[in-house]
Amino acid sequence: MILRRTTPAPKTGIVHLGLGAFFRAHGAVYIQEADGTGDWGILGVSLQRPDVRNALQPQDGLYTALELGPNGQTVQTVTSVTGVLVAPEDPQAVLAAMSDPAVRIVTLTVTEKGYCYEPATGLLNADHPDIIHDLEVPLPRSTIGFLVRALAIRRAAGHRPFTVLTCDNLPANGRLVRGLVLDLAGRIDPALAEWIAAEACFPSTMVDRIVPATTPDTIATVQRLTGMTDAAPVQHEPFRQWVIEDDFVDNQRPDLAAVGAELVEDVTPFEHMKLRMLNGTHSALAYLGYLAGHETIADCMADPVFATFIRALWADEIIPALTPPPDADLNIYADRLFDRYSNPGIRHRTWQIAMDGSQKLPQRILGTLADNLKAGRESPGLILSVAAWVRYVGGTDELGQPIDVRDPLAARLRALLDSKSTPEGKVAALLSFREIFPEALAAALLAHVTTTYKSLLKNGARRTLESMT
C-alpha cells in the first residue's frame, strides 16, 4: 500500500528551495507541528533534478521520517509538503509560486555551493555561469536569481515581500544571503535593491540534526514498520535544534517556538558553536576517517585514537576560540556531541560529509584557525584536518584506490595537484586557491600544513593521529 492523504493538505504558505533530506527531516517536521491554522503548507522546489518530485508526487507529498535512536526506531508521517516543482522544467511556475502573496516565507537548503558565492569573501561570484545567465534572462537558474526575480514580481504587483529563511550551514547565513540578493538585485535594478533592503527580512538561523542519506535499507525498514510503501523516506537522529532570529516580514510565521524552536535576537553565538564544534569536527572526522578506512562517524568514534583526537580538538582548539550562547556550557555541548556521534543507529558516512569541502572549510575550520592564530594558540588538529582535505581531494586513498571526490572545484583542485610533483608544491598550490584560503591565512598555514601532509603521506591518517596523542 502506497502512502496517500486521507485529509486535505494544508494551504501553501511557504516555498522551500532545495527539498533535500535534511529539510524534510528537520524544518518540515517543525513546521508541521507548529502549523495550527493549516496555512503553512510547504511547496518544495527542486533546483536541479526531478528525483524528489517523482518520488513524492504519487504519495501526495507524504513521506516517513524514521528516527534512529540508540535503543530503537520510531516513525512519523510528515504531511506538511503540498507538492514539488522542478525548476529547470518550469522556472515560470516556480516564480509564480514564490510571487503568490499567500506565500509569506521562502526557506532554503541548497548547500554552500548553491549560493554562487566566494566562500573566502562572502561575495557574489559574478563570473558564475548561472549568475551571468540570471543577469540577462528573466527566467533564472540560480537560487539567488529566483529570490531576486520573485521579489521583483511582488514589488511590481504591489505585494509585500516574503521572508527569506536560509537553513544552510553558513556563517551569518541570513546576512550573507541578504548581501547576495542585494548585489544581484542592484545589478538588475537599483530601485529593486532599495525596496528589498527596506522591506524584506533575512533572519539568520542555526539548524542541527544529523540526517544520514536514505538507502534501500531505509525504505525496507519503513515498509516493515508501517506496512506502507514509501519511495522517499528520510532518517534522522532523535536530537534536533532550530535557532532563528525573530525577524519576519509583518511577523508572519508559524508558532515555531511552541514546538521547541528558539526565537532569539542574535543567532551568532549559536551558529559559531554549531558550525565549529559540530560541523568542523564532522569535516575533520570525514577526511581523516575516510583515509583511515572508517565508513561512518560512529565507526570513527569506536576507534579510541579518533575518540581521543576529537575530544582534544574540542577542548584545546575549538572551545577556547568560542563565545558561548547565553546559558550554554560548551563542555557539556561537546559531551552531547560525542554521544550523538557514537550513536550506533546513525550510519552517517564519512564520504557523504566529505562532499563539497572547498565550500565548507572556510566556515567550519578556517575561521577557528584564523582566530587561534590571532590569539597565539596552536591548532595542530585543525591543521591536520586541512592537510587531510588536501590528501583527500588528491583522489587516491591510502591503499591507492580512487576516491570519488564530489566538489564543485574538484577538477580544478585535482589539476593543480597533478601539476606539482612534490608535497611542498601540492600544498602550496591548493593554499593558493583564493576562493577558499585568504592570502594571509594561507601564508601562515603553509609550513604547518606541508609538514602534516607529509606525515599523512608517509604514515597514514591513523598513525599520524597516534603520534599527536
Protein Blocks (a to p, Z undefined) as FASTA:
>chain_A
ZZddfbdcdddfbdcehiafklmmmmmmmmmmmmmnopacccdddfkbmmlmmmmmmnno
pacdddddfkbccddddfkbgbdcdfklmmmlmmmmmmpmklmbdcddebjklnopafkn
opacfkbmklmmmmmpmbdfbfklmmmmmmmmmmmnopacdddddfbdcehkllmmmmmm
mmmmmmmommlmmmmmmmmccdddddddddddddfklmmmmmmmnopacfbbccddfbdc
dddddddehhiacdfklnopacdfblklmmmmmmmmmmmmmmmmmmmmmmnopabfklmm
mpmklmmmmmmmmmmmmmmmpccdehiafklmmmmmmmmmmmmkbccdfklmmgoklmmm
mmmmmmmmmmmmmnopacfklmmmmmmmmmmmnopafkopacddddfklmmmmmmmmmpc
bfklmmmmmmmmmklmcfklmmmmmmmmmmmmmmmmmnommlmmmmmZZ
